Amino acid sequence: MKKKHIERAIRSVKNIADEIIVLDTGSNDNTIKIAQKEGAIIYNSTWENDFGKARNEAMEKATKDWILMLDADEILSKDSEKRLKPTLIGLSREFIYSPKIRNVTDDQTSLEEIYHFVSRIIPNRKDIKFIRPIHEYPVLKNGENIPSSTLTGIEIIHYGYSPKIIEKKNKIERNINILNKLIKEQPNDPLNYFYLSNMLFKINDYQGVRYNSQKALELIENKKDNKLKHIKILCQINIIVSLIFEAKNQEAKDFSEKFREDLENRPDYWFLYATAELNLNNYDKSIEYSHNALKLKGEDIYPSVDVGTITWKPLYLIAKAYYKKQELDKSIEYCKKAIKENPENISLYIYLTDIYIKQKDFKSIEKVLANFISKLSKIDISALIKALSTIYIQENRYNHFLKLLELIRTRLLIGNALEKEDKILADTLLDVYYQILNKSENKLAIKYSIACIKNYINLKEEAKNLFYEILLEKEDDIDTICNLASISLSSNDLKDAEDLYNKAILLDSSSINALEGLTKIEIIRNNFEKAYKYLDKIKEIDPENSIIKDLEFEIINKKGDKKLASDMYASMIINISMN
């Protein structure tokens, strides 16, 4: 149980729950304190590698009519919080109920969402228990199944494994060990093989995925149990997916055809079939099958389906197929449709940019990049700059490229270069600026950008020399003067910095950069009266400027008023989080 999750989980239900019970199975952080603070009743237990046993122990503590089971990394969705109690009023206590579990992964480039239905809303009856140590589910204590029903209007959001790789690995290894033990104890239960095949995806053991899926299919066939139909379908999906992941596309196509009768009513099946056809260069078939997936948009009737396969993913496949067919306008059309379905997906914007590059549509390139550049990692932007530099330089569009580079530099190279990716982006920009330096008419602007980047990566002397070169050609450039002053200030040469900032003020008495610098100099000198004088001028010129609070905080902190400084800092943090 993780402290960062438990607070969020409890808060999602505390306004509607009559009691909140937390079963702690050995947390070693302040999870218990956080849960207690949020109003939960805490019970302690020993973890025995058995999720079913833990759920039973938690259920025994419940005293109200209905039980909603939440894991620590889950929340009840906002809409469901409003709906749940009214929904419970009309439910039969002879049934158990499966709300929609929507799994959101940590992958910020694609924001994958996969959902399924799991029994989590249970009448508080003494004759119900959970079975299985993993992938547990409720039955009657005499072993008989309980009638169940799905609740499509109630949704639990599951945030998946911790983003930390080591935590992921530990969870996966634990679950694989539990499942292997179960297989030894219960070799004829197809569920054990199915769940193991799912887990083996997480360690890229695709051969193991297929072996265990096939084993589960054989056992299901022998049992002739209609209740296992859903598991049969998911095993077939697993086999196709594993083959595509290993680039065995012809085999994936063959199995897609083999399983067609069982799977043709599922959108993820058509999406996978379309993917195999695309990888085999059968573009028209890929487009056809992608449209088949889109026609099945009725997600609530498909248990355990990737939501993307009925929204943006088939559209993206169609865009790729048209790109391969050299029908770029259609590729753009479908890529935009995919973006409309999934506007936070960075890979879609990158793909759209690639199409515009192929078309040499510079206006569209610049428009798209302006909209999503701040969402990309600096590593991705570095790769993008290299791809763009070739086409822009070939077409002699130096001024347009310069505007694009400036957009990137001014938005992303702020403050100090602290991380490796900061340095990579800075080096990439420097390389491109030097490439176009002698080819562009705006040599002075390029020199200025190079100097700013060198200052950013702490090559202060090189930056200083370049700024002075610029002043030889343009002696009244206020930005250059202020940059030189900031270099002097950073090396504690207060006299030189003051002279340069005052020179900037003579050229423009409303220069915020110069007034900010002069305020900082007086703070260092403990001349607070003069610091406030400069700060008041900033307030007159731009009363909404965010630098005002920062400078006020610096003054109060330097004066030694720790209580006021602490209050101000807390207020600044709250304002940032709210914005």
C-alpha positions in Angstrom: 0.0 0.0 0.0 1.6 3.3 -1.0 1.0 6.6 1.0 0.8 8.7 -2.2 -2.2 6.6 -3.4 -4.1 5.9 -0.2 -5.0 9.5 0.5 -6.4 9.9 -3.0 -8.3 6.6 -2.7 -10.0 7.5 0.6 -10.9 11.0 -0.5 -12.7 9.6 -3.6 -15.3 7.9 -1.3 -15.2 9.7 2.1 -18.1 11.9 1.2 -20.4 9.0 0.6 -19.1 6.1 2.7 -20.7 5.3 6.1 -17.4 3.7 7.1 -14.0 3.3 5.5 -12.0 0.3 6.4 -8.3 0.0 5.6 -6.5 -3.4 6.0 -2.8 -2.7 6.3 -0.7 -5.7 5.4 2.7 -4.3 6.4 3.3 -0.8 5.1 6.6 0.7 6.3 5.8 4.4 5.7 3.2 6.8 7.1 0.3 5.1 5.2 -1.6 4.4 8.4 -1.3 8.0 9.7 -2.5 9.3 6.4 -5.5 6.9 6.3 -6.4 7.7 9.9 -6.2 11.4 9.2 -8.7 10.9 6.3 -11.2 9.1 8.7 -10.4 5.5 8.0 -10.6 2.6 10.5 -7.3 0.8 10.4 -6.8 -3.0 10.9 -3.4 -4.7 10.7 -2.7 -8.1 9.1 0.2 -10.2 7.9 0.7 -10.4 4.2 0.6 -14.1 3.1 0.8 -13.8 -0.7 -3.0 -14.2 -0.8 -5.2 -11.4 -2.1 -8.4 -13.4 -1.6 -7.6 -14.0 2.1 -6.8 -10.3 2.6 -10.2 -9.3 1.0 -12.0 -11.7 3.2 -10.3 -10.3 6.3 -11.3 -6.8 5.3 -14.9 -7.8 4.6 -15.3 -9.4 8.0 -14.7 -5.9 9.6 -17.5 -4.2 7.6 -20.7 -3.4 9.4 -22.8 -1.7 6.8 -25.2 -3.2 4.1 -23.0 -2.9 1.0 -19.2 -3.2 0.5 -17.3 -1.3 -2.2 -13.8 -2.9 -2.6 -11.0 -0.4 -3.6 -7.3 -1.1 -3.9 -4.9 1.6 -2.6 -4.0 2.7 -6.2 -7.7 3.1 -7.3 -10.3 5.8 -6.9 -14.0 6.0 -7.5 -14.6 8.5 -10.4 -16.2 11.8 -9.6 -19.4 11.0 -11.6 -19.6 7.6 -9.9 -19.3 9.2 -6.5 -22.6 11.0 -7.2 -24.3 7.9 -8.6 -23.2 5.1 -6.3 -25.6 5.5 -3.4 -28.7 6.1 -5.5 -27.7 3.1 -7.6 -27.4 0.8 -4.5 -31.0 1.5 -3.5 -32.3 -0.4 -6.5 -29.9 -3.3 -6.4 -30.7 -6.9 -5.3 -28.7 -8.3 -2.4 -28.9 -11.7 -4.1 -26.3 -10.4 -6.7 -22.8 -9.2 -6.7 -21.9 -6.3 -9.1 -19.0 -5.4 -11.4 -18.3 -1.8 -12.0 -16.1 -0.7 -14.8 -12.4 -0.6 -13.9 -10.5 1.8 -16.1 -6.8 1.2 -16.1 -4.7 4.3 -16.9 -1.0 3.6 -17.5 2.0 5.8 -16.7 2.8 6.3 -20.4 2.5 10.0 -20.9 3.1 9.8 -24.6 0.0 7.7 -25.3 -2.2 7.9 -22.2 -3.5 4.3 -22.7 -6.8 3.4 -21.2 -8.0 -0.2 -20.9 -11.1 -1.2 -19.0 -12.7 -4.4 -17.7 -15.4 -5.3 -15.2 -14.6 -6.8 -11.8 -16.8 -7.8 -8.9 -16.2 -5.0 -6.4 -19.7 -4.1 -5.1 -20.9 -6.8 -2.8 -23.8 -7.2 -0.3 -22.4 -7.6 3.2 -23.5 -11.2 3.7 -21.8 -13.8 5.8 -22.1 -16.5 3.2 -19.8 -14.8 0.6 -16.1 -15.1 0.4 -13.3 -14.4 -2.1 -11.3 -17.4 -3.5 -7.9 -17.6 -5.3 -4.7 -16.0 -3.9 -4.4 -13.8 -7.0 -7.1 -12.5 -9.5 -9.5 -13.3 -6.7 -13.3 -13.3 -7.0 -16.3 -13.8 -4.7 -18.3 -17.0 -4.5 -20.7 -18.4 -1.9 -18.9 -20.1 1.0 -20.3 -23.5 -0.2 -18.3 -23.0 -3.4 -21.3 -22.1 -5.6 -21.1 -19.1 -7.9 -23.2 -16.0 -7.1 -25.4 -14.3 -9.7 -23.6 -11.2 -11.0 -24.3 -8.2 -13.1 -22.3 -5.3 -14.6 -22.7 -1.7 -13.6 -21.7 0.3 -16.6 -22.5 3.6 -14.9 -20.1 3.1 -12.0 -16.4 3.5 -12.7 -13.3 2.9 -10.7 -10.1 4.4 -12.0 -6.9 2.3 -11.5 -3.6 4.0 -11.8 -1.6 0.8 -12.3 1.9 0.0 -11.1 4.2 2.5 -9.5 6.2 4.4 -12.1 9.4 3.2 -10.4 10.8 0.3 -12.4 12.0 -1.5 -9.4 8.6 -1.5 -7.8 7.1 -2.7 -11.0 9.6 -5.6 -11.2 8.9 -6.6 -7.6 5.2 -6.7 -8.1 5.5 -8.7 -11.3 7.9 -11.2 -9.8 5.7 -11.7 -6.8 2.6 -12.3 -9.0 4.4 -14.7 -11.4 5.6 -16.7 -8.4 2.1 -16.9 -6.9 0.7 -18.1 -10.3 3.4 -20.7 -10.9 2.7 -22.1 -7.4 -1.0 -22.2 -8.3 -0.3 -24.0 -11.5 1.5 -26.7 -9.6 -1.3 -27.1 -7.1 -4.2 -26.7 -9.7 -2.8 -27.8 -13.1 -6.2 -28.2 -14.7 -7.5 -24.7 -13.9 -7.3 -22.6 -17.2 -7.5 -19.3 -15.2 -4.1 -19.9 -13.8 -2.5 -20.2 -17.2 -4.5 -17.2 -18.6 -3.5 -14.9 -15.7 0.1 -16.0 -16.0 0.1 -15.2 -19.8 -1.1 -11.7 -18.9 1.7 -11.3 -16.4 4.4 -12.5 -18.9 3.5 -9.6 -21.2 5.0 -7.3 -18.6 8.4 -9.0 -18.9 8.2 -9.3 -22.7 8.1 -13.1 -22.6 5.9 -13.4 -25.7 6.7 -17.1 -26.2 5.5 -17.7 -22.6 2.4 -15.7 -23.3 1.5 -17.9 -26.2 2.3 -21.2 -24.4 0.1 -20.3 -21.4 -2.7 -18.9 -23.6 -2.7 -22.1 -25.7 -2.7 -24.2 -22.5 -5.6 -22.3 -21.2 -7.5 -22.7 -24.5 -6.9 -26.5 -24.4 -8.3 -26.8 -20.9 -11.3 -24.6 -21.7 -12.0 -26.7 -24.7 -12.0 -29.9 -22.5 -14.2 -28.3 -19.8 -16.9 -27.2 -22.2 -17.9 -24.5 -19.7 -19.7 -21.5 -21.2 -18.7 -19.4 -18.2 -15.1 -19.5 -19.5 -16.0 -18.0 -22.9 -14.7 -14.6 -21.9 -11.4 -16.1 -20.9 -11.2 -18.0 -24.2 -11.6 -14.8 -26.1 -8.9 -13.0 -24.1 -6.5 -15.9 -24.6 -7.0 -15.6 -28.4 -6.4 -11.9 -28.2 -3.2 -12.5 -26.2 -1.8 -14.9 -28.9 -2.4 -12.3 -31.7 -0.9 -9.5 -29.7 2.2 -11.4 -28.7 2.9 -12.3 -32.4 2.5 -8.7 -33.4 4.9 -7.6 -30.6 7.5 -10.1 -32.0 6.9 -8.8 -35.6 5.5 -12.2 -36.6 2.8 -10.5 -38.6 2.0 -13.3 -41.0 1.4 -15.7 -38.1 -0.7 -12.9 -36.4 -2.8 -12.7 -39.6 -3.2 -16.4 -39.7 -4.4 -16.6 -36.1 -6.6 -13.6 -36.7 -8.4 -15.5 -39.4 -8.5 -18.7 -37.3 -10.1 -16.9 -34.4 -12.4 -14.8 -36.5 -15.7 -16.5 -35.6 -15.1 -16.0 -31.9 -13.6 -12.5 -32.1 -15.3 -10.6 -35.0 -17.6 -8.7 -32.7 -14.7 -7.1 -30.8 -13.1 -3.8 -31.9 -9.7 -4.8 -30.5 -9.7 -7.9 -32.8 -10.2 -5.8 -35.9 -7.6 -3.3 -34.7 -5.0 -6.1 -34.3 -5.9 -7.6 -37.6 -5.5 -4.2 -39.2 -2.1 -3.8 -37.5 -0.9 -7.1 -38.9 -2.1 -6.2 -42.4 -0.4 -2.8 -42.2 2.9 -4.4 -41.2 2.6 -6.7 -44.1 2.1 -3.7 -46.5 -1.5 -4.7 -47.2 -2.7 -1.1 -46.8 -6.2 -1.4 -48.2 -7.0 -4.3 -45.9 -5.6 -2.4 -43.0 -7.9 0.5 -43.8 -10.9 -1.8 -44.2 -10.3 -3.6 -40.9 -9.6 -0.3 -39.0 -13.0 0.9 -40.2 -14.5 -2.4 -38.9 -13.2 -1.6 -35.4 -14.6 1.9 -35.5 -18.1 0.6 -36.5 -18.1 -1.4 -33.2 -18.0 1.7 -31.0 -20.2 0.6 -28.1 -17.6 0.1 -25.5 -19.8 -1.0 -22.6 -20.6 -4.3 -24.3 -16.9 -5.4 -24.6 -15.3 -6.6 -21.3 -11.6 -6.0 -21.0 -11.1 -3.9 -24.1 -8.5 -1.2 -24.8 -10.6 2.0 -25.2 -8.2 3.2 -27.9 -9.2 0.4 -30.3 -12.7 2.0 -30.7 -11.5 5.6 -30.8 -8.1 6.9 -31.9 -6.0 3.8 -32.6 -7.8 2.7 -35.8 -7.8 6.3 -37.0 -4.1 6.4 -36.5 -3.6 3.1 -38.4 -5.7 4.5 -41.3 -3.5 7.6 -41.3 -0.4 5.4 -41.4 -1.8 3.3 -44.3 -2.6 6.4 -46.4 0.8 7.7 -45.7 2.3 4.5 -47.0 0.0 4.8 -50.1 1.4 8.4 -50.6 -2.1 9.8 -50.1 -0.9 12.5 -47.7 -4.0 14.6 -47.6 -6.0 11.6 -46.4 -3.3 10.7 -43.9 -3.5 14.2 -42.5 -7.3 14.0 -42.3 -7.3 10.8 -40.3 -4.4 11.9 -38.1 -6.4 15.0 -37.1 -9.4 12.8 -36.4 -7.2 10.6 -34.1 -5.9 13.8 -32.3 -9.5 14.9 -31.8 -10.2 11.6 -30.0 -7.0 11.7 -28.0 -5.8 15.3 -27.8 -3.1 14.6 -25.2 -1.3 12.0 -27.2 2.1 13.5 -28.2 3.0 10.7 -30.7 0.0 11.8 -32.9 1.3 15.4 -33.1 4.8 14.1 -34.0 3.3 12.0 -36.7 1.3 14.9 -38.1 4.4 17.0 -38.1 6.2 14.2 -40.1 3.5 14.3 -42.8 3.8 18.1 -43.1 7.6 17.7 -43.4 7.1 15.3 -46.2 4.7 17.9 -47.9 7.1 20.7 -47.1 4.2 22.5 -45.5 6.2 24.8 -43.3 3.2 26.9 -42.1 1.4 23.9 -40.8 4.6 22.5 -39.2 5.1 25.7 -37.3 1.4 25.8 -36.2 1.4 22.3 -34.9 4.7 22.7 -33.1 3.6 25.9 -31.4 0.6 24.0 -30.0 2.4 21.0 -28.5 6.1 21.9 -28.1 5.9 22.4 -24.4 4.5 18.9 -23.9 7.4 17.1 -25.5 10.5 15.9 -23.7 13.7 17.8 -24.5 15.1 14.6 -26.0 12.2 14.3 -28.4 12.5 18.0 -29.3 16.2 17.5 -30.0 15.4 14.7 -32.4 12.7 16.8 -34.1 15.1 19.7 -34.5 17.6 17.5 -36.3 14.9 16.2 -38.7 13.5 19.7 -39.4 17.0 21.2 -39.9 17.6 19.1 -43.0 14.4 20.2 -44.8 14.5 23.9 -43.7 18.2 24.3 -44.7 17.6 22.5 -48.1 14.8 24.9 -48.9 16.8 28.0 -47.7 14.1 28.9 -45.2 16.5 30.2 -42.6 14.4 33.0 -41.2 11.4 30.7 -40.7 13.6 28.1 -39.1 15.1 30.8 -36.9 11.6 31.7 -35.6 10.9 28.1 -34.8 14.2 27.7 -33.0 13.6 30.8 -31.0 10.2 29.5 -29.9 11.9 26.4 -28.6 14.8 28.2 -27.0 12.7 30.9 -25.2 10.1 28.4 -23.9 12.3 25.6 -22.8 15.8 26.9 -22.0 14.8 28.8 -18.9 16.8 29.1 -15.6 19.8 26.8 -15.4 20.7 23.6 -17.3 20.4 21.1 -14.4 19.6 17.8 -16.2 21.3 15.8 -18.9 18.4 16.4 -21.3 18.8 20.2 -20.9 22.3 19.9 -22.1 21.3 17.6 -25.0 18.7 20.2 -26.2 21.1 23.1 -25.8 23.9 21.3 -27.8 21.4 20.4 -30.5 20.3 24.1 -30.8 23.9 25.3 -30.8 24.7 22.9 -33.6 21.8 24.1 -35.8 22.4 27.8 -35.0 26.1 27.5 -36.1 24.9 25.7 -39.3 22.7 28.6 -40.3 24.9 31.4 -38.9 26.6 32.3 -42.1 23.6 31.5 -44.3 21.0 33.8 -42.7 20.6 37.5 -42.9 19.9 37.6 -39.2 23.5 36.9 -38.0 23.2 39.2 -35.0 20.0 37.5 -33.8 21.7 34.1 -34.2 24.8 35.2 -32.3 22.5 36.5 -29.5 20.8 33.1 -29.3 24.1 31.3 -29.2 25.3 33.5 -26.4 22.1 33.0 -24.4 22.5 29.2 -24.7 26.1 29.3 -23.7 25.1 31.3 -20.7 22.4 28.7 -20.0 24.8 25.8 -19.9 27.2 27.9 -17.7 29.8 28.7 -20.4 29.9 32.2 -18.9 33.1 33.6 -20.5 32.2 32.4 -24.0 28.7 33.9 -23.6 30.2 37.2 -22.3 32.6 37.5 -25.2 29.7 36.9 -27.7 27.5 39.5 -26.0 30.3 42.1 -26.2 30.7 41.3 -29.9 27.0 42.0 -30.4 27.4 45.4 -28.5 30.2 46.4 -30.9 27.6 46.2 -33.7 24.5 47.2 -31.7 25.6 49.2 -28.7 22.1 50.1 -27.5 20.7 46.5 -27.4 19.1 46.4 -23.9 18.6 42.6 -23.9 22.3 42.1 -24.5 23.3 44.6 -21.8 21.0 42.9 -19.3 22.4 39.5 -20.1 26.0 40.8 -19.5 24.8 42.4 -16.3 23.3 39.0 -15.2 26.6 37.3 -15.9 28.4 39.8 -13.7 25.8 39.5 -11.0 26.1 35.6 -11.0 29.9 36.0 -10.5 29.2 38.6 -7.6 30.7 41.5 -9.5 28.1 43.9 -8.2 29.7 47.1 -9.4 30.0 45.9 -13.0 26.4 44.5 -12.9 25.1 47.7 -11.5 26.8 49.8 -14.2 25.4 47.7 -16.9 21.8 47.6 -15.5 21.9 51.4 -15.1 23.1 51.7 -18.7 20.0 49.7 -19.7 17.8 52.0 -17.6 19.2 55.0 -19.4 18.1 53.4 -22.7 14.7 52.3 -21.4 13.6 53.4 -17.9 10.8 50.8 -18.0 13.1 47.7 -18.5 11.8 45.1 -16.1 14.9 43.0 -16.5 17.2 45.9 -15.5 15.0 46.9 -12.5 14.9 43.3 -11.3 18.6 43.1 -11.5 19.1 46.3 -9.6 16.6 45.1 -6.9 18.6 41.9 -6.5 21.9 43.8 -6.1 20.4 45.9 -3.3 19.1 42.8 -1.6 22.6 41.3 -1.6 23.9 44.6 -0.2 21.2 44.5 2.5 20.0 47.9 1.3 16.4 47.1 1.6 15.1 50.7 1.3 16.7 51.0 -2.1 15.5 47.5 -3.1 11.9 48.4 -2.4 12.4 51.6 -4.4 13.3 49.5 -7.5 10.5 47.0 -6.7 7.9 49.8 -6.5 9.0 50.9 -10.0 8.3 47.3 -11.3 4.9 47.4 -9.7 4.1 50.7 -11.4 5.1 49.4 -14.8 3.6 45.9 -14.6 1.7 45.3 -11.3 0.8 41.7 -12.4 4.4 40.6 -13.0 5.1 37.3 -11.2 8.7 38.5 -10.4 7.2 40.9 -7.8 6.3 38.2 -5.2 9.6 36.5 -5.8 11.5 39.7 -5.0 9.3 40.5 -2.0 10.0 37.0 -0.7 13.8 37.5 -1.2 13.7 40.8 0.7 11.7 39.4 3.6 13.9 36.3 3.8 17.1 38.3 3.7 15.8 40.6 6.4 15.4 37.5 8.6 11.6 37.5 9.1 11.4 33.7 8.8 7.8 33.4 9.8 6.6 35.9 7.2 8.9 34.4 4.6 7.5 30.9 5.3 3.9 32.2 5.0 4.7 33.9 1.7 6.4 30.8 0.3 3.4 28.7 1.2 1.1 31.2 -0.4 3.2 31.2 -3.6 3.2 27.4 -3.8 -0.6 27.3 -3.4 -1.0 29.9 -6.1 1.2 28.0 -8.4 -0.7 24.7 -7.8 -4.1 26.5 -8.4 -2.9 28.0 -11.6 
